[in-house]
Amino acid sequence: MPSVSQPVRVKVLFFGRLKEIAGRTQESIDLPAEANIESLFAHYASHYPELQQYRSSLVASCNQEFAPWNTLLHAGDEVAFLPPVSGG
Amino acid sequence: MAAPSADITALVHEPIDPVALTAYVRGNADGAIVIFDGFVRDHSQNRRTLYLEYEAYEPMALAKIQEIAAHLHNEFSIHRVAMVHRLGRLELGETSVYIAVSAAHRAAAFDACRYAIDILKRTVPIWKKEYFEDGSVWADGELPPVPSATSAVKPAS
């Protein structure tokens, strides 16, 4: 059924100050086909404008590996937005 | 792939036991153990710290710590590694991260231990919130390097 666009359900995780801004630690969301990490972040930034200022100081992960912003998302993927890390 | 090792890698929510970890990495063929004991300082940027809270993306953080330990075996002539990070609320003076590396000779142990803590601080998804008398702040951190966009299209996992 290539002509039918299936929504892509992904799990999204928030950490650090992003968790505080989004008011949640995780959620599942349905995305249009061809969605990537950048468009997913834009979705949240439109709901939580305060997020936008952190865009340039975040990295993203997909399925627990660091991932570029243009990574295409597939059903079942686990995406996280990660502020600068400060362990140690 | 590293040689099959008996390293200890963990994220814990209780106090870290440095004596047990150090004893664990110590082998009869070793001649040296180098330890990094990171603990909670009583100040940060001229403010008096009350306590810290650490959180992690736990499964990814543990996987990254295990990658670091495996990498140490590939790069340095070492015997065993213990790498443990604590999460949750930590009081002043409590150990937040403990790394012990054993080796036949000191140079490899020093180099591996230094490498391990430096890479941990740069790449492991753990975050620290500092609490002061007049508020709290997420600590400044480092942005992990991300693979280039040319490999962006991943196969479905």
gemmi code that builds the backbone of each chain (N, CA, C; Angstrom):
import gemmi

chains = {
    "A": [
        ("MET", (0.842, -1.188, 0.000), (0.000, 0.000, 0.000), (0.882, 1.246, 0.000)),
        ("PRO", (1.714, 1.399, -0.976), (2.671, 2.505, -0.931), (2.002, 3.863, -0.999)),
        ("SER", (0.764, 3.957, -1.493), (0.149, 5.266, -1.630), (-0.494, 5.716, -0.321)),
        ("VAL", (-0.658, 4.809, 0.608), (-1.279, 5.177, 1.876), (-0.188, 5.509, 2.880)),
        ("SER", (-0.278, 6.694, 3.431), (0.722, 7.138, 4.373), (0.342, 6.689, 5.781)),
        ("GLN", (1.088, 5.763, 6.302), (0.801, 5.266, 7.653), (1.450, 6.191, 8.672)),
        ("PRO", (0.728, 6.531, 9.719), (1.399, 7.300, 10.766), (2.513, 6.469, 11.414)),
        ("VAL", (3.522, 7.169, 11.839), (4.689, 6.526, 12.450), (4.643, 6.825, 13.943)),
        ("ARG", (4.436, 5.808, 14.742), (4.382, 6.037, 16.188), (5.783, 5.855, 16.782)),
        ("VAL", (6.238, 6.906, 17.444), (7.552, 6.838, 18.082), (7.418, 7.221, 19.555)),
        ("LYS", (8.403, 6.798, 20.316), (8.468, 7.166, 21.732), (9.487, 8.292, 21.875)),
        ("VAL", (9.124, 9.319, 22.615), (10.001, 10.482, 22.768), (10.327, 10.663, 24.250)),
        ("LEU", (11.587, 10.895, 24.535), (12.046, 11.067, 25.918), (12.657, 12.456, 26.090)),
        ("PHE", (12.413, 13.038, 27.260), (12.947, 14.361, 27.585), (13.802, 14.256, 28.842)),
        ("PHE", (14.924, 14.967, 28.831), (15.816, 14.921, 29.990), (16.220, 16.333, 30.421)),
        ("GLY", (16.629, 16.417, 31.677), (17.161, 17.664, 32.200), (16.149, 18.789, 32.083)),
        ("ARG", (16.609, 19.942, 31.646), (15.699, 21.094, 31.600), (14.610, 20.902, 30.551)),
        ("LEU", (14.860, 20.061, 29.565), (13.820, 19.821, 28.552), (12.614, 19.141, 29.182)),
        ("LYS", (12.895, 18.240, 30.113), (11.832, 17.546, 30.832), (10.982, 18.558, 31.604)),
        ("GLU", (11.654, 19.533, 32.183), (10.928, 20.536, 32.953), (10.089, 21.428, 32.048)),
        ("ILE", (10.630, 21.771, 30.882), (9.878, 22.631, 29.958), (8.682, 21.879, 29.377)),
        ("ALA", (8.908, 20.650, 28.980), (7.828, 19.871, 28.363), (6.859, 19.326, 29.408)),
        ("GLY", (7.258, 19.343, 30.651), (6.377, 18.882, 31.714), (6.129, 17.384, 31.697)),
        ("ARG", (7.040, 16.649, 31.102), (6.865, 15.187, 31.043), (8.225, 14.554, 30.781)),
        ("THR", (8.315, 13.294, 31.099), (9.566, 12.582, 30.823), (9.511, 11.819, 29.510)),
        ("GLN", (8.305, 11.427, 29.106), (8.214, 10.695, 27.844), (6.783, 10.684, 27.351)),
        ("GLU", (6.639, 10.412, 26.062), (5.313, 10.192, 25.513), (5.455, 9.455, 24.188)),
        ("SER", (4.350, 8.893, 23.727), (4.301, 8.322, 22.385), (3.553, 9.286, 21.502)),
        ("ILE", (3.995, 9.408, 20.267), (3.384, 10.374, 19.349), (3.339, 9.766, 17.950)),
        ("ASP", (2.261, 10.083, 17.231), (2.125, 9.639, 15.841), (2.624, 10.742, 14.926)),
        ("LEU", (3.534, 10.381, 14.035), (4.130, 11.352, 13.111), (3.749, 10.983, 11.690)),
        ("PRO", (3.745, 11.978, 10.807), (3.544, 11.640, 9.393), (4.749, 10.857, 8.863)),
        ("ALA", (4.521, 10.101, 7.816), (5.643, 9.424, 7.164), (6.659, 10.485, 6.757)),
        ("GLU", (7.913, 10.105, 6.681), (9.006, 11.011, 6.304), (9.381, 11.975, 7.421)),
        ("ALA", (8.792, 11.822, 8.579), (9.207, 12.685, 9.686), (10.649, 12.341, 10.079)),
        ("ASN", (11.371, 13.361, 10.477), (12.712, 13.108, 11.009), (12.830, 13.771, 12.379)),
        ("ILE", (14.019, 13.664, 12.962), (14.179, 14.168, 14.328), (13.986, 15.678, 14.371)),
        ("GLU", (14.453, 16.343, 13.328), (14.303, 17.801, 13.286), (12.822, 18.205, 13.286)),
        ("SER", (12.025, 17.537, 12.477), (10.607, 17.905, 12.411), (9.891, 17.533, 13.711)),
        ("LEU", (10.351, 16.479, 14.348), (9.779, 16.113, 15.644), (10.072, 17.205, 16.678)),
        ("PHE", (11.316, 17.684, 16.663), (11.651, 18.753, 17.607), (10.835, 20.007, 17.307)),
        ("ALA", (10.663, 20.314, 16.022), (9.884, 21.501, 15.636), (8.450, 21.397, 16.152)),
        ("HIS", (7.921, 20.191, 16.133), (6.580, 19.983, 16.676), (6.520, 20.407, 18.145)),
        ("TYR", (7.490, 19.950, 18.919), (7.479, 20.305, 20.349), (7.786, 21.777, 20.562)),
        ("ALA", (8.678, 22.330, 19.741), (9.015, 23.745, 19.901), (7.805, 24.632, 19.603)),
        ("SER", (6.914, 24.146, 18.726), (5.725, 24.945, 18.438), (4.759, 24.920, 19.623)),
        ("HIS", (4.793, 23.838, 20.386), (3.937, 23.769, 21.580), (4.590, 24.426, 22.791)),
        ("TYR", (5.896, 24.338, 22.842), (6.646, 24.873, 23.988), (7.737, 25.788, 23.436)),
        ("PRO", (7.389, 27.040, 23.139), (8.345, 27.937, 22.458), (9.674, 28.072, 23.205)),
        ("GLU", (9.650, 27.876, 24.520), (10.895, 27.996, 25.283), (11.929, 26.967, 24.833)),
        ("LEU", (11.463, 25.871, 24.245), (12.396, 24.833, 23.797), (13.328, 25.332, 22.699)),
        ("GLN", (12.802, 26.237, 21.862), (13.538, 26.609, 20.655), (14.937, 27.144, 20.964)),
        ("GLN", (15.057, 27.886, 22.054), (16.358, 28.484, 22.367), (17.424, 27.425, 22.671)),
        ("TYR", (16.995, 26.208, 22.962), (17.970, 25.175, 23.293), (18.348, 24.310, 22.096)),
        ("ARG", (17.693, 24.553, 20.960), (17.903, 23.690, 19.800), (19.391, 23.535, 19.443)),
        ("SER", (20.135, 24.656, 19.499), (21.537, 24.603, 19.062), (22.441, 23.986, 20.124)),
        ("SER", (21.914, 23.781, 21.312), (22.757, 23.175, 22.357), (22.183, 21.836, 22.803)),
        ("LEU", (21.600, 21.128, 21.855), (21.093, 19.783, 22.121), (21.707, 18.817, 21.143)),
        ("VAL", (21.753, 17.558, 21.543), (21.936, 16.499, 20.561), (20.737, 15.571, 20.694)),
        ("ALA", (20.560, 14.744, 19.695), (19.442, 13.811, 19.699), (19.976, 12.393, 19.645)),
        ("SER", (19.151, 11.489, 20.108), (19.483, 10.075, 19.940), (18.283, 9.368, 19.337)),
        ("CYS", (18.584, 8.276, 18.636), (17.534, 7.419, 18.100), (17.901, 5.993, 18.482)),
        ("ASN", (17.017, 5.346, 19.174), (17.263, 3.978, 19.636), (18.576, 3.875, 20.410)),
        ("GLN", (18.779, 4.872, 21.256), (19.875, 4.894, 22.220), (21.251, 5.042, 21.583)),
        ("GLU", (21.287, 5.592, 20.363), (22.554, 5.995, 19.742), (22.425, 7.459, 19.335)),
        ("PHE", (23.500, 8.216, 19.502), (23.479, 9.595, 19.035), (23.145, 9.599, 17.555)),
        ("ALA", (22.309, 10.544, 17.142), (21.812, 10.520, 15.772), (21.726, 11.933, 15.214)),
        ("PRO", (22.042, 12.110, 13.933), (21.907, 13.424, 13.298), (20.445, 13.853, 13.247)),
        ("TRP", (20.249, 15.172, 13.118), (18.891, 15.724, 13.160), (18.045, 15.296, 11.965)),
        ("ASN", (18.683, 14.921, 10.873), (17.895, 14.536, 9.697), (17.604, 13.035, 9.657)),
        ("THR", (17.826, 12.343, 10.762), (17.523, 10.913, 10.821), (16.022, 10.681, 10.603)),
        ("LEU", (15.702, 9.873, 9.623), (14.298, 9.532, 9.371), (13.792, 8.616, 10.472)),
        ("LEU", (12.550, 8.818, 10.845), (11.997, 8.032, 11.945), (11.091, 6.922, 11.426)),
        ("HIS", (11.167, 5.800, 12.118), (10.365, 4.627, 11.776), (9.509, 4.246, 12.978)),
        ("ALA", (8.447, 3.535, 12.679), (7.567, 3.099, 13.765), (8.373, 2.337, 14.809)),
        ("GLY", (8.114, 2.648, 16.052), (8.792, 1.944, 17.138), (10.104, 2.571, 17.572)),
        ("ASP", (10.561, 3.594, 16.859), (11.814, 4.235, 17.255), (11.658, 4.924, 18.611)),
        ("GLU", (12.761, 4.995, 19.316), (12.819, 5.725, 20.591), (13.756, 6.908, 20.402)),
        ("VAL", (13.193, 8.095, 20.476), (13.962, 9.321, 20.238), (14.129, 10.046, 21.560)),
        ("ALA", (15.309, 10.591, 21.793), (15.504, 11.405, 22.994), (16.209, 12.691, 22.613)),
        ("PHE", (15.837, 13.766, 23.296), (16.521, 15.054, 23.161), (17.409, 15.226, 24.385)),
        ("LEU", (18.703, 15.438, 24.117), (19.688, 15.358, 25.188), (20.411, 16.692, 25.357)),
        ("PRO", (20.248, 17.347, 26.492), (21.041, 18.544, 26.771), (22.512, 18.169, 26.940)),
        ("PRO", (23.377, 19.176, 26.978), (24.800, 18.889, 27.214), (24.944, 18.008, 28.464)),
        ("VAL", (25.773, 16.982, 28.346), (25.857, 16.000, 29.437), (26.790, 16.520, 30.528)),
        ("SER", (26.503, 16.178, 31.772), (27.278, 16.706, 32.887), (27.479, 15.669, 33.985)),
        ("GLY", (27.677, 14.435, 33.558), (28.004, 13.408, 34.536), (29.406, 13.556, 35.056)),
        ("GLY", (29.745, 12.723, 36.010), (31.085, 12.732, 36.558), (31.107, 13.358, 37.923)),
    ],
    "B": [
        ("MET", (35.854, -5.903, 19.138), (35.281, -6.519, 20.353), (36.400, -6.761, 21.353)),
        ("ALA", (36.160, -6.359, 22.552), (37.165, -6.550, 23.594), (37.237, -8.021, 23.980)),
        ("ALA", (38.349, -8.374, 24.540), (38.458, -9.729, 25.081), (37.370, -9.915, 26.129)),
        ("PRO", (36.891, -11.130, 26.277), (35.877, -11.350, 27.307), (36.432, -10.899, 28.654)),
        ("SER", (35.809, -9.928, 29.229), (36.367, -9.402, 30.462), (35.333, -9.534, 31.550)),
        ("ALA", (35.773, -9.323, 32.723), (34.867, -9.395, 33.858), (34.777, -8.013, 34.474)),
        ("ASP", (34.597, -7.027, 33.632), (34.481, -5.661, 34.129), (33.190, -5.478, 34.910)),
        ("ILE", (33.194, -4.478, 35.769), (31.962, -4.046, 36.416), (31.588, -2.690, 35.826)),
        ("THR", (30.389, -2.606, 35.266), (29.867, -1.328, 34.785), (28.458, -1.201, 35.337)),
        ("ALA", (28.162, -0.065, 35.928), (26.845, 0.031, 36.571), (26.432, 1.476, 36.795)),
        ("LEU", (25.119, 1.664, 36.840), (24.504, 2.879, 37.363), (23.795, 2.451, 38.640)),
        ("VAL", (24.044, 3.155, 39.716), (23.464, 2.730, 40.993), (22.739, 3.897, 41.650)),
        ("HIS", (21.806, 3.552, 42.512), (21.053, 4.571, 43.245), (21.417, 4.579, 44.722)),
        ("GLU", (22.399, 3.763, 45.077), (22.847, 3.700, 46.467), (24.306, 4.155, 46.515)),
        ("PRO", (24.837, 4.366, 47.721), (26.252, 4.733, 47.819), (27.156, 3.702, 47.148)),
        ("ILE", (28.224, 4.209, 46.543), (29.209, 3.360, 45.870), (30.186, 2.829, 46.914)),
        ("ASP", (30.556, 1.560, 46.770), (31.506, 0.937, 47.705), (32.889, 0.886, 47.057)),
        ("PRO", (33.732, 1.876, 47.316), (35.024, 1.928, 46.629), (35.948, 0.767, 47.003)),
        ("VAL", (35.861, 0.326, 48.230), (36.761, -0.750, 48.663), (36.473, -2.028, 47.877)),
        ("ALA", (35.191, -2.343, 47.743), (34.825, -3.573, 47.039), (35.210, -3.492, 45.564)),
        ("LEU", (34.994, -2.319, 44.955), (35.315, -2.191, 43.526), (36.817, -2.299, 43.293)),
        ("THR", (37.581, -1.688, 44.178), (39.034, -1.739, 44.023), (39.540, -3.162, 44.206)),
        ("ALA", (39.016, -3.844, 45.199), (39.440, -5.231, 45.428), (39.071, -6.102, 44.233)),
        ("TYR", (37.942, -5.769, 43.623), (37.468, -6.596, 42.517), (38.411, -6.559, 41.318)),
        ("VAL", (38.963, -5.396, 41.024), (39.808, -5.298, 39.822), (41.233, -5.796, 40.077)),
        ("ARG", (41.566, -6.031, 41.319), (42.945, -6.372, 41.666), (43.215, -7.841, 41.375)),
        ("GLY", (44.201, -8.101, 40.513), (44.539, -9.478, 40.164), (45.989, -9.800, 40.478)),
        ("ASN", (46.277, -11.097, 40.547), (47.635, -11.512, 40.902), (48.677, -11.109, 39.864)),
        ("ALA", (48.248, -10.958, 38.627), (49.194, -10.582, 37.575), (49.329, -9.070, 37.442)),
        ("ASP", (48.593, -8.342, 38.254), (48.643, -6.884, 38.170), (49.756, -6.320, 39.050)),
        ("GLY", (50.177, -5.107, 38.681), (51.135, -4.406, 39.522), (50.660, -3.024, 39.904)),
        ("ALA", (49.486, -2.645, 39.384), (49.014, -1.276, 39.628), (47.508, -1.193, 39.475)),
        ("ILE", (46.924, -0.329, 40.289), (45.534, 0.068, 40.100), (45.498, 1.592, 40.156)),
        ("VAL", (44.853, 2.198, 39.177), (44.632, 3.642, 39.229), (43.139, 3.868, 39.400)),
        ("ILE", (42.829, 4.770, 40.327), (41.436, 5.028, 40.698), (41.102, 6.483, 40.426)),
        ("PHE", (39.907, 6.712, 39.885), (39.344, 8.056, 39.873), (38.113, 8.046, 40.765)),
        ("ASP", (38.133, 8.867, 41.781), (37.011, 8.980, 42.703), (36.464, 10.401, 42.566)),
        ("GLY", (35.336, 10.528, 41.895), (34.720, 11.847, 41.734), (33.654, 12.020, 42.788)),
        ("PHE", (33.704, 13.124, 43.546), (32.745, 13.281, 44.632), (32.217, 14.713, 44.691)),
        ("VAL", (31.223, 14.912, 45.487), (30.464, 16.173, 45.459), (31.218, 17.267, 46.207)),
        ("ARG", (31.533, 18.310, 45.471), (32.268, 19.462, 45.990), (31.295, 20.395, 46.709)),
        ("ASP", (31.804, 21.201, 47.643), (30.895, 22.034, 48.441), (30.622, 23.401, 47.824)),
        ("HIS", (31.101, 23.598, 46.598), (30.831, 24.887, 45.954), (30.844, 24.712, 44.447)),
        ("SER", (30.213, 25.662, 43.766), (30.222, 25.679, 42.312), (30.114, 27.118, 41.860)),
        ("GLN", (31.117, 27.591, 41.149), (31.123, 28.968, 40.631), (30.765, 29.965, 41.727)),
        ("ASN", (31.509, 29.848, 42.817), (31.382, 30.789, 43.941), (30.064, 30.710, 44.694)),
        ("ARG", (29.295, 29.652, 44.481), (28.079, 29.472, 45.282), (28.249, 28.229, 46.138)),
        ("ARG", (27.645, 28.277, 47.311), (27.758, 27.167, 48.227), (26.740, 26.087, 47.834)),
        ("THR", (27.247, 24.915, 47.522), (26.377, 23.819, 47.097), (25.754, 23.141, 48.309)),
        ("LEU", (24.461, 22.824, 48.213), (23.800, 22.071, 49.285), (23.832, 20.581, 48.994)),
        ("TYR", (23.464, 20.223, 47.776), (23.502, 18.823, 47.334), (23.323, 18.796, 45.826)),
        ("LEU", (23.484, 17.633, 45.235), (23.317, 17.464, 43.789), (22.277, 16.393, 43.519)),
        ("GLU", (21.664, 16.506, 42.350), (20.821, 15.409, 41.874), (21.282, 15.029, 40.479)),
        ("TYR", (21.524, 13.731, 40.301), (21.927, 13.223, 38.999), (20.778, 12.428, 38.404)),
        ("GLU", (20.572, 12.628, 37.094), (19.656, 11.756, 36.384), (20.344, 11.276, 35.114)),
        ("ALA", (19.827, 10.202, 34.540), (20.451, 9.617, 33.354), (19.385, 9.068, 32.423)),
        ("TYR", (19.748, 8.965, 31.178), (18.998, 8.152, 30.222), (19.570, 6.758, 30.441)),
        ("GLU", (18.980, 6.041, 31.387), (19.706, 4.924, 31.999), (20.174, 3.838, 31.024)),
        ("PRO", (19.294, 3.307, 30.161), (19.802, 2.235, 29.299), (20.912, 2.706, 28.357)),
        ("MET", (20.757, 3.939, 27.843), (21.796, 4.447, 26.936), (23.071, 4.761, 27.705)),
        ("ALA", (22.935, 5.327, 28.894), (24.112, 5.666, 29.686), (24.897, 4.413, 30.044)),
        ("LEU", (24.195, 3.366, 30.422), (24.902, 2.128, 30.761), (25.597, 1.551, 29.532)),
        ("ALA", (24.917, 1.594, 28.387), (25.535, 1.083, 27.157), (26.792, 1.883, 26.818)),
        ("LYS", (26.732, 3.195, 27.016), (27.905, 4.025, 26.706), (29.051, 3.736, 27.673)),
        ("ILE", (28.734, 3.509, 28.939), (29.786, 3.162, 29.901), (30.417, 1.823, 29.515)),
        ("GLN", (29.589, 0.894, 29.090), (30.131, -0.409, 28.674), (30.993, -0.269, 27.417)),
        ("GLU", (30.588, 0.610, 26.514), (31.423, 0.856, 25.325), (32.784, 1.411, 25.726)),
        ("ILE", (32.779, 2.324, 26.692), (34.050, 2.909, 27.136), (34.935, 1.819, 27.729)),
        ("ALA", (34.360, 0.980, 28.571), (35.160, -0.086, 29.199), (35.739, -1.017, 28.128)),
        ("ALA", (34.916, -1.374, 27.157), (35.409, -2.252, 26.092), (36.531, -1.578, 25.319)),
        ("HIS", (36.359, -0.280, 25.080), (37.376, 0.466, 24.345), (38.701, 0.493, 25.113)),
        ("LEU", (38.626, 0.577, 26.423), (39.854, 0.600, 27.226), (40.675, -0.661, 26.988)),
        ("HIS", (39.988, -1.789, 26.897), (40.721, -3.049, 26.672), (41.373, -3.078, 25.297)),
        ("ASN", (40.743, -2.413, 24.331), (41.329, -2.382, 22.991), (42.535, -1.456, 22.911)),
        ("GLU", (42.520, -0.407, 23.726), (43.529, 0.644, 23.571), (44.687, 0.551, 24.561)),
        ("PHE", (44.463, -0.088, 25.683), (45.464, -0.074, 26.750), (45.692, -1.491, 27.271)),
        ("SER", (46.906, -1.746, 27.737), (47.224, -3.074, 28.280), (46.789, -3.138, 29.742)),
        ("ILE", (45.513, -3.373, 29.900), (44.960, -3.372, 31.245), (44.310, -4.709, 31.545)),
        ("HIS", (43.982, -4.911, 32.811), (43.361, -6.168, 33.231), (41.857, -6.009, 33.392)),
        ("ARG", (41.454, -5.244, 34.375), (40.028, -5.107, 34.643), (39.639, -3.649, 34.854)),
        ("VAL", (38.347, -3.393, 34.625), (37.803, -2.048, 34.796), (36.569, -2.129, 35.688)),
        ("ALA", (36.470, -1.213, 36.613), (35.200, -0.996, 37.322), (34.812, 0.452, 37.062)),
        ("MET", (33.617, 0.667, 36.551), (33.122, 2.017, 36.236), (31.704, 2.107, 36.734)),
        ("VAL", (31.493, 2.908, 37.773), (30.164, 2.995, 38.381), (29.803, 4.463, 38.562)),
        ("HIS", (28.599, 4.804, 38.153), (28.092, 6.167, 38.371), (26.837, 6.079, 39.223)),
        ("ARG", (26.763, 6.964, 40.181), (25.588, 6.991, 41.046), (24.580, 8.024, 40.546)),
        ("LEU", (23.292, 7.750, 40.755), (22.208, 8.653, 40.355), (21.361, 9.005, 41.568)),
        ("GLY", (20.541, 10.038, 41.403), (19.688, 10.472, 42.504), (20.349, 11.588, 43.292)),
        ("ARG", (19.881, 11.774, 44.510), (20.403, 12.866, 45.331), (21.697, 12.450, 46.017)),
        ("LEU", (22.719, 13.301, 45.881), (24.006, 13.051, 46.534), (24.364, 14.223, 47.430)),
        ("GLU", (24.816, 13.896, 48.617), (25.212, 14.918, 49.583), (26.685, 15.283, 49.367)),
        ("LEU", (27.094, 16.380, 49.983), (28.486, 16.823, 49.874), (29.426, 15.693, 50.285)),
        ("GLY", (30.472, 15.509, 49.510), (31.480, 14.513, 49.850), (31.171, 13.108, 49.382)),
        ("GLU", (29.968, 12.876, 48.897), (29.638, 11.525, 48.448), (30.162, 11.291, 47.032)),
        ("THR", (30.590, 10.059, 46.806), (31.149, 9.702, 45.506), (30.049, 9.591, 44.457)),
        ("SER", (30.238, 10.325, 43.349), (29.277, 10.260, 42.244), (29.742, 9.312, 41.152)),
        ("VAL", (31.045, 9.248, 40.947), (31.568, 8.337, 39.923), (32.867, 7.732, 40.441)),
        ("TYR", (33.014, 6.442, 40.170), (34.211, 5.743, 40.649), (34.714, 4.857, 39.522)),
        ("ILE", (35.974, 5.045, 39.179), (36.584, 4.248, 38.120), (37.869, 3.656, 38.664)),
        ("ALA", (38.008, 2.354, 38.551), (39.239, 1.678, 38.957), (39.707, 0.826, 37.782)),
        ("VAL", (40.996, 0.961, 37.462), (41.573, 0.208, 36.346), (42.829, -0.487, 36.850)),
        ("SER", (42.896, -1.787, 36.634), (44.084, -2.544, 37.031), (44.897, -2.914, 35.796)),
        ("ALA", (46.196, -3.032, 36.005), (47.096, -3.355, 34.898), (48.388, -3.913, 35.480)),
        ("ALA", (49.159, -4.566, 34.609), (50.461, -5.068, 35.054), (51.393, -3.900, 35.375)),
        ("HIS", (51.265, -2.810, 34.620), (52.177, -1.683, 34.772), (51.398, -0.372, 34.885)),
        ("ARG", (51.964, 0.587, 35.598), (51.203, 1.779, 35.968), (50.804, 2.649, 34.786)),
        ("ALA", (51.644, 2.722, 33.761), (51.357, 3.683, 32.694), (50.009, 3.386, 32.041)),
        ("ALA", (49.772, 2.122, 31.752), (48.512, 1.766, 31.100), (47.328, 2.065, 32.015)),
        ("ALA", (47.503, 1.814, 33.290), (46.407, 2.057, 34.230), (46.098, 3.555, 34.338)),
        ("PHE", (47.148, 4.376, 34.434), (46.932, 5.826, 34.466), (46.245, 6.299, 33.191)),
        ("ASP", (46.778, 5.890, 32.049), (46.239, 6.374, 30.773), (44.784, 5.950, 30.595)),
        ("ALA", (44.500, 4.704, 30.915), (43.148, 4.186, 30.704), (42.156, 4.877, 31.637)),
        ("CYS", (42.552, 5.096, 32.874), (41.638, 5.710, 33.840), (41.343, 7.145, 33.435)),
        ("ARG", (42.361, 7.872, 33.026), (42.171, 9.252, 32.581), (41.255, 9.306, 31.356)),
        ("TYR", (41.516, 8.411, 30.426), (40.690, 8.360, 29.218), (39.234, 8.074, 29.589)),
        ("ALA", (39.041, 7.139, 30.489), (37.683, 6.713, 30.840), (36.870, 7.862, 31.431)),
        ("ILE", (37.440, 8.612, 32.363), (36.652, 9.678, 32.970), (36.434, 10.824, 31.980)),
        ("ASP", (37.449, 11.100, 31.157), (37.278, 12.182, 30.180), (36.168, 11.852, 29.186)),
        ("ILE", (36.136, 10.636, 28.690), (35.112, 10.259, 27.704), (33.747, 10.144, 28.378)),
        ("LEU", (33.728, 9.636, 29.588), (32.446, 9.567, 30.311), (31.821, 10.960, 30.416)),
        ("LYS", (32.633, 11.927, 30.815), (32.081, 13.270, 31.028), (31.606, 13.910, 29.727)),
        ("ARG", (32.144, 13.438, 28.610), (31.804, 14.040, 27.317), (30.661, 13.322, 26.603)),
        ("THR", (30.464, 12.041, 26.873), (29.569, 11.271, 25.997), (28.455, 10.498, 26.699)),
        ("VAL", (28.511, 10.359, 28.008), (27.500, 9.516, 28.660), (26.315, 10.382, 29.080)),
        ("PRO", (25.098, 10.021, 28.653), (23.936, 10.877, 28.941), (23.502, 10.825, 30.402)),
        ("ILE", (24.217, 11.618, 31.185), (23.931, 11.812, 32.609), (23.916, 13.324, 32.834)),
        ("TRP", (22.993, 13.769, 33.676), (22.867, 15.207, 33.943), (22.857, 15.465, 35.440)),
        ("LYS", (23.442, 16.607, 35.776), (23.613, 16.986, 37.178), (22.884, 18.291, 37.427)),
        ("LYS", (22.046, 18.303, 38.453), (21.402, 19.548, 38.874), (21.988, 19.947, 40.213)),
        ("GLU", (22.429, 21.191, 40.281), (23.086, 21.691, 41.483), (22.090, 22.499, 42.305)),
        ("TYR", (22.009, 22.201, 43.578), (21.090, 22.900, 44.484), (21.867, 23.805, 45.415)),
        ("PHE", (21.442, 25.067, 45.450), (22.074, 26.072, 46.291), (21.046, 26.607, 47.282)),
        ("GLU", (21.498, 27.464, 48.160), (20.558, 28.011, 49.147), (19.461, 28.826, 48.471)),
        ("ASP", (19.790, 29.425, 47.336), (18.819, 30.331, 46.706), (18.354, 29.810, 45.347)),
        ("GLY", (18.356, 28.515, 45.163), (17.826, 27.999, 43.904), (18.629, 26.824, 43.383)),
        ("SER", (18.319, 26.428, 42.159), (18.991, 25.279, 41.572), (19.247, 25.545, 40.100)),
        ("VAL", (20.206, 24.827, 39.546), (20.567, 25.033, 38.143), (21.096, 23.727, 37.567)),
        ("TRP", (20.759, 23.472, 36.294), (21.374, 22.346, 35.590), (22.808, 22.723, 35.278)),
        ("ALA", (23.737, 21.868, 35.607), (25.152, 22.175, 35.407), (25.457, 22.351, 33.927)),
        ("ASP", (26.397, 23.240, 33.649), (26.907, 23.344, 32.279), (27.504, 21.993, 31.906)),
        ("GLY", (27.296, 21.605, 30.683), (27.808, 20.303, 30.277), (28.517, 20.367, 28.952)),
        ("GLU", (28.736, 19.197, 28.405), (29.404, 19.090, 27.108), (28.471, 18.411, 26.124)),
        ("LEU", (28.534, 18.870, 24.873), (27.704, 18.251, 23.841), (28.440, 17.062, 23.251)),
        ("PRO", (27.847, 15.890, 23.334), (28.528, 14.718, 22.757), (28.663, 14.862, 21.245)),
        ("PRO", (29.740, 14.333, 20.683), (29.857, 14.328, 19.225), (28.823, 13.377, 18.626)),
        ("VAL", (28.261, 13.787, 17.505), (27.244, 12.981, 16.837), (27.783, 12.566, 15.475)),
        ("PRO", (27.526, 11.328, 15.087), (28.005, 10.893, 13.772), (27.457, 11.804, 12.680)),
        ("SER", (28.194, 11.921, 11.589), (27.829, 12.886, 10.558), (26.532, 12.502, 9.869)),
        ("ALA", (25.931, 13.517, 9.250), (24.622, 13.324, 8.641), (24.660, 12.398, 7.439)),
        ("THR", (25.834, 12.105, 6.938), (25.893, 11.238, 5.757), (25.391, 9.847, 6.081)),
        ("SER", (25.423, 9.484, 7.348), (24.934, 8.160, 7.728), (23.549, 8.278, 8.352)),
        ("ALA", (22.845, 9.346, 7.973), (21.616, 9.659, 8.691), (20.504, 8.656, 8.462)),
        ("VAL", (20.419, 8.098, 7.281), (19.300, 7.213, 7.011), (19.626, 5.836, 7.566)),
        ("LYS", (19.048, 5.586, 8.705), (19.336, 4.326, 9.382), (18.356, 3.263, 8.932)),
        ("PRO", (18.777, 2.046, 8.855), (17.809, 0.984, 8.630), (16.887, 0.875, 9.836)),
        ("ALA", (15.672, 0.449, 9.574), (14.763, 0.242, 10.697), (15.379, -0.764, 11.645)),
        ("SER", (15.236, -0.524, 12.915), (15.905, -1.415, 13.866), (14.983, -2.532, 14.285)),
    ],
}
model = gemmi.Model(1)
for chain_id, residues in chains.items():
    chain = gemmi.Chain(chain_id)
    for i, (resn, *xyz) in enumerate(residues, 1):
        res = gemmi.Residue()
        res.name, res.seqid = resn, gemmi.SeqId(i, " ")
        for name, pos in zip(("N", "CA", "C"), xyz):
            atom = gemmi.Atom()
            atom.name, atom.element = name, gemmi.Element(name[0])
            atom.pos, atom.b_iso = gemmi.Position(*pos), 0.0
            res.add_atom(atom)
        chain.add_residue(res)
    model.add_chain(chain)
structure = gemmi.Structure()
structure.add_model(model)
structure.setup_entities()
